Every structure is written in C-alpha cells, then in structure tokens.
Amino acid sequence: MEIAGLPAHILLIHGVVVLAPLAGLAAVVFALLRRSRRYLAWPLGILALVLVPLSVLTAEAGEQLEKAQPVSELIQEHAEQGSFLRFVAAFFLVVVAAQIVAAFPGILTRRPAFHGLRGLLEARWLLPATSVLGVLAGFFLVYQSIATGHSGAASVWAGSR
C-alpha cells in the first residue's frame, strides 16, 4: 500500500502517533474535570472513533511493509505491538462511549428504546466507575502508542548506528 510513492505505513503512523496520546489525555481530563465534559464530549468521541480505523489501516500497511523488509527481531516486536494497538484502540472507543453516556445519560434515556436502561444510566456508581476506566484506558492508550512507536523507531534506526 502506497501513498504518493511512499509506503502508507510511514505516513499513516503520524496520525496514530499524534491522535492516540491526544485522545488518551483527553479521556483522562474528561474523567477528572467535570466542567470539561461538556466541551470534550464530541472531540473525544470523534478522536476515539477515528483511531480505530486509523490504527487498523496503519497496522495493515505495516504488515505489507513488513513482507517487503528482511525479517528481524525488532521488526517482529514492532509488528506485535502494532497488532495489539488495534485492540487497545477498539477497547478505548468502548470506554469513551461508556464515559460519554455515563456523563450525559439523557443521550440514551430520551429515546423510547432505551427507557429500560434508565435505572442503570442514572445509578450513582456508573459515572465514577466509567471515570476510573477512562483514566486507566487513557493512560494505557498513551503508553501503548509510545511503546509501539518506540519499537518501530528502534526497528528502523537500530541498523543505522
């Protein structure tokens, strides 16, 4: 897979490297600062939603690039990290959706199909629980994106020293 004659992976990875830590930190702020929730709900939801296909595309492009490169232990480690990041991004999306719904239960309870969930969505424990999950998932997304990026940089630059 190429974009303008360059391997797509090296271009797409910049989106993941920038957006994943940004989304992770936004989830932490959303969880910890109540007054920020009104302003962060949409941007956080969109970031989390965009990260899933972006991480999948980036990993797919990386797998194609891996087939064109000589096999090394560093490239193999990076491929495993990249594959895992896809699942982390999907899990992060689920957590962010839960955070947003817990912070704004009216999103669902206004619709007749979700009236049965009113008791759950208005439970006192739901917002603190999703906030804790949001902090953990946000920090883990930041960590995993850095670990994946570092392993990729090491696989590229290790032979140039």
DABEL-V426267 format. One record per backbone hydrogen bond with DSSP energy under -1.0 kcal/mol. NH is the residue of the N-H (numbers start at 1). CO is the residue of the C=O. E is the energy in kcal/mol with one decimal. If there is no record, write none. Layout:
nh: [NH,NH]
co: [CO,CO]
e: [E,E]
This chain:
nh: [3,6,8,12,13,15,16,17,18,19,20,22,23,24,25,26,27,28,29,30,31,32,33,36,37,40,41,44,45,46,47,48,49,50,51,54,55,56,57,58,59,60,61,62,63,64,65,66,67,76,77,78,79,80,81,82,83,84,85,86,88,89,90,91,92,93,94,95,96,97,98,99,100,101,102,103,104,107,108,109,110,111,114,115,117,118,121,122,123,129,130,131,132,133,134,135,136,137,138,139,140,141,142,143,144,145,146,147,148,149,150,151,152,153,154,155,156,157,158,160]
co: [6,3,1,8,9,12,12,13,14,15,16,18,19,20,21,22,23,24,25,26,27,28,29,33,34,36,37,40,41,42,43,44,45,46,47,50,51,52,53,54,55,56,57,58,59,60,61,62,63,72,73,74,75,76,77,78,79,80,81,82,84,85,86,87,88,89,90,91,92,93,94,95,96,97,98,99,100,104,105,105,106,108,111,112,114,115,117,118,120,125,126,127,128,129,130,131,132,133,134,135,136,137,138,139,140,141,142,143,144,145,146,147,148,149,150,151,152,153,154,157]
e: [-2.8,-1.9,-2.5,-3.2,-2.2,-1.1,-1.3,-2.9,-1.7,-3.0,-2.2,-1.3,-2.9,-2.7,-2.6,-2.2,-2.2,-1.6,-2.5,-2.7,-1.9,-2.2,-2.8,-1.4,-1.3,-2.3,-1.8,-3.0,-2.4,-2.6,-2.7,-2.7,-2.1,-2.7,-2.2,-1.9,-2.8,-2.1,-3.0,-2.4,-2.3,-2.6,-2.7,-2.2,-2.4,-1.9,-2.1,-2.6,-1.6,-2.2,-2.3,-2.2,-2.4,-2.0,-2.3,-2.8,-2.3,-2.1,-2.1,-1.1,-2.0,-2.6,-1.8,-2.6,-2.6,-2.0,-1.7,-2.3,-2.8,-2.4,-2.1,-2.6,-2.6,-2.4,-2.5,-2.2,-2.2,-2.0,-1.2,-2.4,-1.2,-1.6,-1.8,-1.3,-1.8,-1.5,-3.1,-1.8,-1.4,-2.2,-2.7,-2.0,-2.3,-2.3,-2.4,-2.4,-2.5,-3.2,-2.4,-2.5,-2.4,-2.4,-2.1,-2.7,-3.1,-2.4,-2.1,-3.0,-2.5,-2.3,-2.8,-2.3,-2.0,-2.6,-2.8,-1.9,-1.5,-3.1,-1.8,-1.2]
